[in-house]
Amino acid sequence: MATVWDNLAHASVLALVLLTVIFAAALSRAQDNYEIQVYGSELVDPAHTMFELHSNFTIDGSKTMANGLYPTNHAEHETVEITHGFNDWFECGFYIFASITEGQSWQWVGDHIRPRVAVPKKWHWPVGVSLSNEIGYQRRQYSVDTWTWEIRPIVDQKFGRWYWALNPTLDRSFHGQTVNQGVVFSPNLKFSYDFTPKVAGGLEYYGSVGPVTGFDAVSQQQHQIFPAIDLNIAPQWEINFGLGVGVTGASDHLIAKMILGYRFNF
């Protein structure tokens, strides 16, 4: 049986490498730089509540208004995420987005709600699997689409010191400029290595390649790669930070991000 799992782990690594190569070659709308995170499949424990603060600063972004949107250069985005675990297969999260940009004071951007279901751990699947649905509103000054829906399948696996996660995300606008595009493919990818029991490092990828019926030209796609660090100081804490580089002209070119989370027993 151990040989079977070893082979599965090796196959997963190969698949991960192939996906990375494909995405790099294709070189997306990377979550609008508010919640820059590749999801793992694990849910918040039942009767627990996770509070997270997502802090993202665009060091080098757009310098002028375009399509009625504020420029992103030197914009600070703060997102409060509150997620409650209801049982071993369901959780629900709520987001509050805020931003401050050059020439503007702090502004409320929008809110999202995110129910998520998962395959329970007691089923002992070789990989973690969950499905997130996120729907919400964002103000027109910050997004060309005001009402959107995101479907995020999540698959991940931990083997030895290695970890990988894949989020082949699908986005749909219900009100705004890209309604006619239909469903947009926005893949996210992460792999990391535990250098110590408390410190893991690796790469995160965020992309959006256009409608599933026909991808955009590479110059119009957004792709960002983040070298990132995870600190596992205690089970109740979640700490992640990284520095992301945009690899296409349509992407913000340099972004610093941090996630600070704490699980409460209520």
JOWOJO-V311627 format. One record per residue. SS is DSSP state (~ for helix, > for strand, _ for the rest). PHI is phi in whole degrees, 0 to 359 (999 if undefined). Layout:
SS PHI
SS PHI
//
This chain:
_ 999
~ 299
~ 296
~ 300
~ 294
~ 299
~ 296
~ 296
~ 297
~ 296
~ 296
~ 295
~ 297
~ 298
~ 298
~ 297
~ 297
~ 297
~ 298
~ 299
~ 296
~ 299
~ 295
~ 294
~ 288
~ 288
_ 19
_ 999
_ 286
_ 275
~ 60
~ 57
~ 62
_ 255
_ 240
_ 265
_ 204
_ 269
_ 284
_ 271
_ 281
_ 290
_ 267
_ 295
_ 300
> 305
_ 66
_ 242
> 231
> 258
> 253
> 232
> 241
> 259
> 245
> 228
> 239
> 274
> 287
> 219
_ 225
_ 292
_ 258
_ 230
_ 291
> 216
_ 57
_ 79
> 261
_ 295
_ 295
_ 263
_ 299
_ 62
_ 277
> 254
> 249
> 238
> 235
> 263
> 241
> 238
> 233
> 244
> 270
_ 261
_ 203
_ 279
_ 226
> 217
> 220
> 217
> 241
> 225
> 241
> 236
> 259
> 219
> 208
> 229
_ 236
_ 300
_ 85
_ 233
_ 275
_ 299
> 229
> 286
> 259
> 168
> 221
> 228
> 238
> 221
> 284
> 217
> 243
> 214
_ 288
_ 300
~ 299
~ 293
~ 282
_ 58
_ 290
_ 291
_ 231
> 280
> 222
> 211
> 223
> 253
> 237
> 234
> 228
> 178
> 240
> 222
_ 294
_ 298
_ 293
_ 244
_ 207
_ 289
> 241
> 271
> 239
> 223
> 226
> 241
> 251
> 237
> 292
> 228
> 229
> 212
> 200
> 245
> 221
_ 61
_ 271
> 264
> 217
> 220
> 215
> 232
> 237
> 280
> 283
> 241
> 246
> 220
> 268
> 250
> 203
> 145
_ 292
_ 256
~ 306
~ 289
~ 288
_ 77
> 274
> 251
> 268
> 229
> 285
> 235
> 211
> 216
> 219
> 214
> 224
> 280
_ 288
_ 220
_ 301
_ 247
> 230
> 236
> 225
> 180
> 237
> 237
> 237
> 230
> 218
> 208
_ 260
> 113
> 299
_ 294
_ 279
_ 172
_ 296
_ 292
_ 299
~ 305
~ 295
~ 262
_ 275
> 244
> 220
> 228
> 239
> 243
> 296
> 219
> 237
> 246
> 253
_ 255
_ 283
_ 193
_ 301
_ 278
> 259
> 229
> 227
> 217
> 211
> 194
> 232
> 254
> 241
> 278
_ 250
_ 230
_ 296
_ 277
_ 264
_ 297
_ 277
> 209
> 225
> 257
> 222
> 214
> 238
> 234
> 227
> 217
> 263
> 255
_ 270
_ 199
//
